[in-house]
Amino acid sequence: MEQALTPEVAAIVKPTWHYMGAALGFGLTVIGAGIGIGRLAAAAAEGVARQPSAAAQITAAANLPLFLLEGATIIALVFGLVVVFLK
């Protein structure tokens, strides 16, 4: 037995789907950034462990992708906040 939503309930429920989408986007963004940063840091640590004399070069080469990944994550979170607050 299906019950149809009353207009009052539909007015409350329908406009809130963008919050669910924003929350899903926030979660996926943070999970993806965490995985990417973790893998990059693990690879850099392994490289330093294999060749300690090149630690400065490996660290310098790993910093730029880390900063770019963090910047892309912040931009994605800002877009999500724009969706939440401007809807």
N, C-alpha and C positions, 0 to 999 in steps of 0.2 A: 504494500500500500504506500504509494508516494504522496507526499504532501507538498503542495506548491508553496513557495515563499510568499508571504504577504508583502505588499508593497513597502511597508515600513521596514521589514527585515531585509528585503532586497536592497533597499537604499543604504542600509548599514553595511551589508556584506559585500556587495558588488564593488564599490570603490576601494576596498582595502586589498585587492589582489596585487597592486603594485608594491605594497609592503612585503608581501611574500616573495615576489620576484627580486626585490632589492636585497632581502635577507639571503636568498639563495645566491645571488651574485656576490654579496659580501663574503659568504662562506667559501664559495669556489675560488674567489680571488685570493683569500688568505691561505687556503689550503695549497693552491698552486704556487704561490710565492714561497711558502714554507718549504715545499718539496724542492723547488728550484734552488733556493738559497742553500738548503741542506746538502743537495747533491754537489753544488759548486764548491761549497766549503769542504766537503769530504774529499773531493778531487784535489783541491789545493793542499789539504793536509797530507794526503797520500803523496803528492808530488814533492812536498817539502821533506817528508820522511824518506823518500827514495833518494833525493839529492839535496842534502842540507845546505850545500854551498850555493844553491840557486834560490834560497828562500826569499830573498828580497825581490828577485824578478818574478817568481811565482806569485808572491803576495800582491805585487803591483799589477800583474796581469789578471788576477782574480778580482781585484777591487772594482774595475770598471763594469763588468757584467753584474756584479752585486748591486752597484749603485743604480744601474739601468733597470734591473729587475725590481728593486725597491721603489724607484720612481714610477714605473708602470703600475705597480700595485697601488700606490697612493693616488694616481690619476683615476684608476678604476674605482677606488673607494669614493673619491670625490664625485664621480659621475653617478654612483649609486645614491649618494646623499642628495644630489641634485634631483634625482628621480623621486626620492622620498619627500623632500621639502617643497618642490615645485608642483607636485601633483595636486 
